[in-house]
């Protein structure tokens, strides 16, 4: 018979883990001294504990391990491993998506912090993008937090995906009249996230060339940059065929220093 401390040393696990396994009925001692309360384990239990540790190392939930130990069978073990294989593949795919999002965010932040690009008009090729938007009138000085919460709740998306992907749009009609104080929708760019739409609507931003300009500041500071961008569009003979897209690349989500805020305006150039 072996004391709990000896078992812990032999299997290189924490005593608290063994006590927890006892509490949940997963791995109980062969004998408990009724006077001292000491737990004793037999050598015949080594194989059972080894199986538990093996299945735990494969990230199989303890409740499934317990179910298997209560009715050991080759077919049940095979089923358990196959189920865990499917779950592992799903997790790998999930982590690959997270990896892509992290890489994309790193590239976006690194690009947005390039001060040499501020105030420059660029023609940029952008891929097709999906946005989910909430149509509402928003003044350039309005606090957007309530609107963001409404968009979050109307799409059932978590606020964590909104970081660096929230924007406002100015309607085509307002652009043509060079009226830049009023936005007509708030949107979020979606990247493989699941969402539902109640009050929100989906829109596809086409792949193609966009005339863009970045500036230090927020939506309240955007008007003169719209003027410059629209003048550029006219000089180049580009037609204004769609709403303006205005995205906050760096804001309070990344820094408290307002002098480092970066916003970008995008106009589809056709």
NORTA-V820024 format. One record per residue. N is the residue number from 1. RES is the residue in one small letter. SS is DSSP state (h for helix, s for strand, l for the rest). PSI is psi in whole degrees, 0 to 359 (999 if undefined). BURIAL is b if it has 9 or more other ideal C-beta (glycine too) atoms within 8 Angstrom, else e. Layout:
# NORTA-V820024
N_RES_SS_PSI_BURIAL + N_RES_SS_PSI_BURIAL
This chain:
# NORTA-V820024
1_x_l_147_e + 2_x_s_137_b + 3_x_s_162_b + 4_x_h_324_b + 5_x_h_323_e + 6_x_h_321_e + 7_x_h_319_b + 8_x_h_318_b + 9_x_h_319_e + 10_x_h_320_e + 11_x_h_3_b + 12_x_l_50_e + 13_x_l_164_e + 14_x_l_141_e + 15_x_h_323_b + 16_x_h_330_e + 17_x_h_317_b + 18_x_h_321_b + 19_x_h_321_b + 20_x_h_317_e + 21_x_h_325_b + 22_x_h_315_b + 23_x_h_320_e + 24_x_l_2_e + 25_x_l_19_e + 26_x_l_316_b + 27_x_l_96_b + 28_x_l_148_e + 29_x_l_154_b + 30_x_l_331_b + 31_x_s_142_e + 32_x_s_122_e + 33_x_l_122_e + 34_x_l_341_e + 35_x_l_314_e + 36_x_l_338_e + 37_x_l_3_e + 38_x_l_139_e + 39_x_s_135_b + 40_x_s_137_b + 41_x_s_145_b + 42_x_l_159_b + 43_x_h_335_e + 44_x_h_342_e + 45_x_h_353_b + 46_x_h_317_e + 47_x_h_320_e + 48_x_h_315_b + 49_x_h_322_b + 50_x_h_321_b + 51_x_h_317_b + 52_x_h_313_b + 53_x_h_325_b + 54_x_h_311_e + 55_x_h_325_b + 56_x_h_321_b + 57_x_h_337_e + 58_x_l_9_e + 59_x_l_26_e + 60_x_l_131_b + 61_x_l_143_e + 62_x_h_328_b + 63_x_h_326_e + 64_x_h_325_b + 65_x_h_316_b + 66_x_h_318_b + 67_x_h_321_e + 68_x_h_316_b + 69_x_h_332_b + 70_x_h_342_e + 71_x_l_74_e + 72_x_l_135_e + 73_x_l_144_e + 74_x_h_315_e + 75_x_h_322_e + 76_x_h_320_b + 77_x_h_317_b + 78_x_h_316_e + 79_x_h_319_e + 80_x_h_315_b + 81_x_h_321_b + 82_x_h_319_e + 83_x_h_319_e + 84_x_h_328_b + 85_x_h_316_e + 86_x_h_318_e + 87_x_h_321_b + 88_x_h_319_b + 89_x_h_321_e + 90_x_h_317_e + 91_x_h_321_e + 92_x_h_316_e + 93_x_h_320_e + 94_x_h_317_e + 95_x_h_328_e + 96_x_h_321_e + 97_x_h_319_b + 98_x_h_318_e + 99_x_h_317_e + 100_x_h_318_e + 101_x_h_320_b + 102_x_h_314_e + 103_x_h_318_e + 104_x_h_319_b + 105_x_h_319_b + 106_x_h_313_e + 107_x_h_320_e + 108_x_h_314_b + 109_x_h_317_b + 110_x_h_319_e + 111_x_h_317_e + 112_x_h_334_b + 113_x_l_3_b + 114_x_l_97_e + 115_x_h_339_e + 116_x_h_340_e + 117_x_h_353_e + 118_x_s_135_b + 119_x_l_357_e + 120_x_l_140_e + 121_x_s_127_b + 122_x_s_150_e + 123_x_s_118_b + 124_x_s_135_e + 125_x_s_120_e + 126_x_s_145_b + 127_x_l_170_e + 128_x_l_136_e + 129_x_s_150_e + 130_x_s_130_b + 131_x_s_149_b + 132_x_s_123_b + 133_x_s_155_b + 134_x_s_114_b + 135_x_s_119_e + 136_x_s_154_b + 137_x_s_126_e + 138_x_s_124_b + 139_x_s_152_e + 140_x_l_338_b + 141_x_l_359_e + 142_x_l_146_e + 143_x_l_130_e + 144_x_l_354_b + 145_x_h_318_e + 146_x_h_321_e + 147_x_h_322_b + 148_x_h_319_b + 149_x_h_321_b + 150_x_h_319_b + 151_x_h_317_b + 152_x_h_312_b + 153_x_h_328_e + 154_x_h_346_b + 155_x_h_350_b + 156_x_l_28_e + 157_x_l_151_b + 158_x_l_147_e + 159_x_h_336_e + 160_x_h_333_e + 161_x_h_352_b + 162_x_h_342_b + 163_x_l_119_e + 164_x_l_6_b + 165_x_l_11_b + 166_x_s_140_b + 167_x_s_175_b + 168_x_s_157_b + 169_x_s_144_b + 170_x_s_132_b + 171_x_l_155_e + 172_x_h_319_b + 173_x_h_316_e + 174_x_h_325_b + 175_x_h_313_b + 176_x_h_331_e + 177_x_l_4_e + 178_x_l_49_e + 179_x_l_111_e + 180_x_l_8_b + 181_x_l_341_e + 182_x_s_127_b + 183_x_s_153_b + 184_x_s_355_b + 185_x_s_156_b + 186_x_s_139_b + 187_x_s_166_b + 188_x_s_138_b + 189_x_s_127_b + 190_x_s_141_b + 191_x_l_87_e + 192_x_l_9_e + 193_x_l_147_e + 194_x_l_144_e + 195_x_l_161_b + 196_x_l_158_e + 197_x_l_122_b + 198_x_l_279_e + 199_x_l_337_e + 200_x_l_159_b + 201_x_s_156_e + 202_x_s_145_b + 203_x_s_141_b + 204_x_s_123_e + 205_x_s_123_b + 206_x_l_152_e + 207_x_l_144_e + 208_x_s_196_b + 209_x_s_132_b + 210_x_s_134_b + 211_x_s_125_b + 212_x_s_155_b + 213_x_s_138_b + 214_x_s_150_b + 215_x_s_159_b + 216_x_s_123_e + 217_x_l_193_b + 218_x_l_191_b + 219_x_h_330_b + 220_x_h_340_e + 221_x_h_9_b + 222_x_l_333_b + 223_x_h_308_b + 224_x_h_333_e + 225_x_h_329_b + 226_x_h_318_b + 227_x_h_312_b + 228_x_h_319_b + 229_x_h_320_b + 230_x_h_322_b + 231_x_h_318_e + 232_x_h_316_b + 233_x_h_318_b + 234_x_h_317_e + 235_x_h_323_e + 236_x_h_352_e + 237_x_l_22_e + 238_x_l_139_b + 239_x_l_144_e + 240_x_l_109_b + 241_x_l_356_e + 242_x_l_168_e + 243_x_l_156_b + 244_x_s_145_b + 245_x_s_125_b + 246_x_s_116_b + 247_x_s_131_b + 248_x_s_110_b + 249_x_s_321_b + 250_x_s_124_b + 251_x_l_206_b + 252_x_l_339_e + 253_x_l_339_e + 254_x_l_333_b + 255_x_l_152_e + 256_x_l_352_e + 257_x_l_104_e + 258_x_h_336_e + 259_x_h_349_e + 260_x_h_2_b + 261_x_l_139_b + 262_x_s_130_b + 263_x_s_145_b + 264_x_s_136_b + 265_x_s_137_b + 266_x_s_130_b + 267_x_s_127_b + 268_x_s_123_b + 269_x_l_114_b + 270_x_l_999_e
